[in-house]
Amino acid sequence: MTPEPDGILQACRVIFSFSFVVALTGAMAPGPLLTYTIIKSAQSRGRGYLMGAWIIAGHALLEMGIIFALLLGFSFLLKNQLVVKGIGLAGGIILVWFGASIIRDILRRRISTAFLDEADSKTPTATLNSNQTIGNPVIGGILISMANPYWWIWWVTIGFAFILEFNISFENWPRLLAFFLGHEAGDLAWYLVVSTLSFFGLRHLNRKLYYTILALCGLFMIAFGIYLGSAPFLKPLA
């Protein structure tokens, strides 16, 4: 029986929204891609505010590849209920741990906001290495992402658990499209803000607002992680 268009649209909206917020939370956490974006944007002589879009374009190409690889290479696992439950539980636990770590670090003032000062001048003080000074931002977005171990861990745990929970596949291409677009929109939204503020001076970004948004995202990740980890066990056996 073919799903009703309204039902498909509603499911895609939910998937897009959840994917957006989860991606936004990960994007906001300081990391090598954030540092690379700040440096490239601040050092750009023209249209540096668009640097985030080019970097995320490369990042998105890489993530499209890993999504396809997960769907193609691990499709046989979807038939095993124990594997599905294990992946869901692992993804949920890591998501809860990540969200709780964000909130803990905010309360203990361990989340660095040094990057907010990096682009106050056009000569950032961050130590540059060969990876951080990759000329082409699209290629840089790909290589910097690949060099981050957490990126790989995220996709084989949280990302794959998300795919399983929301029945994302090539056959359900609207769900696949909603998941991919939502995820990349979350990354793009934050990195455009960062590249714009880096180009004009990051001192304009309020630290309290940054912490507040990050804390709310952390709470969302904890709640979503609990759902993601428990949902496979609550579903009736096929």
URCOR-V33261 format. One record per backbone hydrogen bond with DSSP energy under -0.5 kcal/mol. CO is the residue of the C=O (numbers start at 1). NH is the residue of the N-H. If there is no record, write none. Layout:
# URCOR-V33261
co = (CO:CO)
nh = (NH:NH)
This chain:
# URCOR-V33261
co = (4:5:6:7:8:9:10:11:12:13:14:15:16:17:18:19:20:21:22:23:24:25:26:31:32:33:34:35:36:37:38:39:40:47:48:50:50:51:52:53:54:55:56:57:58:59:60:61:62:63:64:65:66:67:68:69:70:74:74:75:76:77:79:80:81:82:83:84:85:86:87:88:89:90:91:92:93:94:95:96:97:98:99:100:101:102:103:104:105:105:106:110:113:114:114:115:117:129:131:135:136:137:138:139:140:141:142:143:145:147:148:148:149:150:151:152:153:154:154:155:157:158:159:160:161:162:163:164:170:171:172:172:173:174:175:176:177:178:179:180:181:182:183:184:185:186:187:188:189:190:191:192:193:194:195:196:197:201:202:204:206:207:208:209:210:211:212:213:214:215:216:217:218:219:220:221:222:223:224:225:226:227:228:230:230:231:231)
nh = (8:9:10:11:12:13:14:15:16:17:18:19:20:21:22:23:24:25:26:27:28:29:29:35:36:37:38:39:40:41:42:43:44:50:51:53:54:55:56:57:58:59:60:61:62:63:64:65:66:67:68:69:70:71:72:73:74:77:78:78:79:80:81:84:85:86:87:88:89:90:91:92:93:94:95:96:97:98:99:100:101:102:103:104:105:106:107:108:110:111:109:112:116:117:118:119:120:133:134:137:140:141:142:143:144:145:146:147:148:149:151:152:153:154:155:156:157:157:159:160:161:162:163:164:165:166:168:167:173:173:175:176:177:178:179:180:181:182:183:184:185:186:187:188:189:190:191:192:193:194:195:196:197:198:199:200:201:204:205:206:210:211:212:213:214:215:216:217:218:219:220:221:222:223:224:225:226:227:228:229:230:231:232:233:234:234:235)
